Every structure is written in structure tokens, then in C-alpha cells.
Amino acid sequence: MGLHLRFTLKQLQVFVAVAQQNNVGKAAQKLALSQSAVSMSLSQLESALGQSVFERHGKRLQLNHWGVWLRPRAQRILSEAQHLELGFAGQQLISGEMPIGVSQTIAECLLPDVIGRLDQQYPQLRVEVSVSNSELVVDGLLEHRFALGIIEGNCFDSRLEQALWCDDELVIVAGKQHALAQVENVKMAQLAKARWVLRESGSGTREIFQSAVNGRIKNLKVWREYSHVPTLIKLVEQGSYLSCLPKRSVEQTLESGQLVQLQGHELEMLRRFSFVWLKSSGNSPLRDCVIQTARELIH
């Protein structure tokens, strides 16, 4: 006995787009369809399912509990359909939108080269990048706003898959005029007396630094917190503060002599950059393409 599906891939595609945009007009623009076509497709899907999947609040649409249940399953079906199509096309039709969330260090130091290579090799692939700290990237994955995340450190959420990209090192830096800049072997007691400007709580950089100094410095004097690394670098350059920053982010200022890497404190702060994605998302040729390109460029 044959199986007769009551809904189509197009209807699922419209549903996912509206779920992402929370608005029919924006979803229509993203799909290059008319608003009436999107509304009709959504209505047909709800009729076929026998359930409403959105709560309407004026022009804003919010997923109800049925919509929340349907979303990851619809995304998985669409991903598998795309995988099937690309398999017959010999991987020459890598195209579409790939929303990714990345932490700031990765966005500033590593991602531009990856995006450049993707633009050259896959001109029909549009990578949409959102920059935030690692904690918020994970939240975005769980809320289905990103198809891929690239974070600092590890993620222990059982709903996510994780794969290593490359290693990174955190260093303690001072401005060239800071009193500790000329000290050959800096002691923990000297670090404890210093004033610090650091990344915000929730960032991978901050978590690794806090873990390293835990039990060694009781009352760290944190004067300012910023999510913007260039702001931290400028503050440290002025000579009044210390900071802990990714070596990739401060290489140029270390080479120019504006910043000095402090030595002798015995704080080893190595970390890993990792790709993360929802286990429930299934196979994704676009995700595989981004990961493979990133690994080819940076090991």
C-alpha cells in the first residue's frame, strides 16, 4: 500500500522560513516568493496537519507547542532532501543560506579567510554570520537560529554534536608602559595586585582565564568588562591595566611593541576552537562544506 503524504517539501520550507523570521513578509523576501504565496503554503500545511503551528500576534508569528515539535523534524527532512539532490549533482550545486554563530575571536582572526575561500569556491553559498560569545552561540543553536556554531572551548550539552577545529592560546598582556612590562618573571602576587580589563562572563576567553586563576588569586581586581577585543587592547595599551586575550588577537600589537606578553606566571591557558551543531539536524552538505573548507585553511 503506497504512502500518500499530505504536505510538500515546499510547505515545510515555508514553515521553517517563517519560524526563523517570525514574520510572513520577511519569510517571503527570504524565499523570493510573494506574501500571498507564503501565507497560502502555510495555511495548506496547517490544514494538512490538522493543527495550527503558530500563534498569531498581529504581523508577528510565534511557534506554538506543535510548531516547536515540528521545526527540528522539518529541518531534518529538508536537509536530507538537499543532501539527496546534491548527491545526484556531484556536489556542484552547493548553494543556499547557511546561518552560523561564531565567537568573537574566531570572527576576527579566523573566519574572514574561511568566508573568502567559500566565496571563491561556492559563489552560490551565502554564509550569514552572527557574532556573540560562546554561551550565546550555543543558545542560538538550541533555538534553531543557527545551523552551525564555532565556539571557544568545549560544549557539554547532550543535544549537540561537537568536532575539533584547531587549538588556540591565551596570554596575559600589559602595555609597554605598565610596571610589569619590564619584569622578566611575573609572580602571581603581582598579578593579584594589578587592575584588569577582561572579556565578559559567558565568553570562552573569560571562562578559561577564571578557571586558570581559580584558587591562585582570591580577589581579582576586574575594573571593566567588554565584549569587544579591540577595546580591551586599547585600554591595555594605555598602561594602567592587564588583560588575558587570545594570542591570535594580539599578535600584531605584540610584534609592534605596543603590548608585552607577561612571562613566568605559570598560567597555561590552551583551548580549542570547535564546531557544534544540533544532533537532530541530520546530514547537511552545506555544514560539511563549511567545516571542510575551514579545516583545509587552518589546522
C-alpha angles and dihedrals in degrees: 000000000000123000115238113200116213095205136047136227089247091057091051090048090053091047092053092047093051090046089054096045100033086215134083094216095053091045090051090052091050092050094041090237133124118263090242091055091051092047092049093048091049092048091050091051093051090047091051092049093044089227138088111239099190138054111222119224104172107290092344119092121199125190114251121209092279090051092049089052093047100045102076091041092051091048091051092050092049091047092052091048090052091047089053093049094049091048090063091044094056092243090291094118100064099154142134137067124315113189110200133177119213136180118247100254091053092046092052102038110025113016100068092066091047093050090047092053092046091051090053098045101033109028091170092058114093114197111199110202127202117186122210139122122296094259092056092045089058090048089052091053092050090048090051093242092122131044091199136017130200111199143172116250126352135324119212100186108128091214092066136072117220132199129180119247108173144320128263137187131219119214136189112238138188134186115261090251095052116114092239095051091087096043111108097202113026116204127217090243089060092050089050091057095048128096115243138205112196147172115274124271111274094040117116091233093056095045093052093046093048090049091051095051095039108122092009101070114033101188111024111197102230108179100173139011123204135172091207112086096198088057090054091048092052092049092050091047089060088069105238102094146047125218141184111229140160111275089226089061096051103036094107095047090047090052092048091051095239089117130035125208109228116229138196099040093111094225108141110192112178121159142170134238111222141187114231132186140160115280089216093059094082124202118348123184090192092054091046090050093054093046094048093048092049092050093048090055101040126024 
